[in-house]
Amino acid sequence: MKILISLCLLMFAIGAAVAQTNFKPAHESSPATIEIQNLEQKLDNLTYYPATRNGKLRIQRAHYYLKSSKKLHQSNWQQQALDHAKRGLNLVDLHLSSVQQTVPRAAL
């Protein structure tokens, strides 16, 4: 009986060790993670012009969506995190397109 219990515990320990080495969290390579990283990178590289009220509000809202998508992602709400990250990216893209339209050609 002791041998059977020892054998079961040994098999359990080996199975747990194998499961740990093969375990890869789903959210490391999920689409939400990629979108969050893209949004974070765009916001870090962004120089916004506080003179325009709409631009300032867009960037503030994009920061809100970044923070929100990170919270949702940590809570395993992948679809909502992806949605918020995409919304933030859309706002940054809209801001960049409006800045390009307002910058005079001589400044480029």
Secondary structure, DSSP 8 states (H G I E B T S, - for coil): -HHHHHHHHHHHHHHHHHHHHH---GGGSSHHHHHHHHHHHHHHH----TTSHHHHHHHHHHHHHHHHHHHHHHTT-HHHHHHHHHHHHHHHHHHHHHHHHHS-GGG-
